[in-house]
Amino acid sequence: MSPELSEAVERARKGAREAGELLDPPTEPFRSHLSPEVQAVVREWRDSGDFDRALAEVIADDPDLATE
C-alpha cells in the first residue's frame, strides 16, 4: 500500500471511529457460547452441504436477502 493510501485509510478509520461507526477491536479472543455438542451439529450441517442448499432456497424465495 502506498504511503498516501495508508494515510487516507488511517484518516477514514479515525473519522469512522470518532463517529461511532467503527468499533474497537475485541480485547478478548472469540469464544463461542454454543456448547461443543451444538458446535458439532452446526459444523456437520455446514460440511454436509445442507446449509448451502437451505441458504440457496431462501435466497431463491427472496433474492434481496442475498445482499443483506
N, C-alpha and C positions, 0 to 999 in steps of 0.2 A: 504494500500500500504506500502510495506517495505521501510525503510529509504533509502536503496540502490537504489530501483526502483524510488523513489521520486527524488533522486539526479540525476539519469540518465535522467529522464523525464525533469527535470529543465535544465540540460545541453543541451539536444536536443532542447528544446524551445529557449534557449538563442542563440544557433547556428543558428537555423532557423530564429529567429528574426534578428540577425546580417546579415544574408544572404539575408534578404528581403523576405523570404518565409513565414513568419508568421506576419500577420497584428496585430496591437494593437487592443485591444477590443474597441468597439464603445464607444464614450463618451456620446452619447445620446441614449435614448431608441428607438427601432424600430418604425418608423412611416410610414404607407403605404401612397403612393402617389395616390392610387386609390380612387375614390370618394366612399362614402358609398353605392351608388346605384350599382356601378361596383363590389364592395366587396360582396354585397348581391348576385349578379348574379353568381359570381365565387363560392361562398360558396354553393349556391343551386346546381350548376353544380357538384361540388365535392360530396356533400351529396347525390345526386340522384344516384350516381354510374356511371353516363355517362362519367365522366372524366377518371375513371379507365378503362372503356370499350374502350374509344378512345385511351388511352395510350397503352393498350394491342394490339390494332390493329396496331398501329405504330410500336411497338416492334416486332410484328409478321412479318411485312414487312421488317424490318431491325433489326435483333437480336443484332447487335453491339451497337445499341442505348441503350440497357438495361444496359450496363456497362460504358456508357459515362456520 
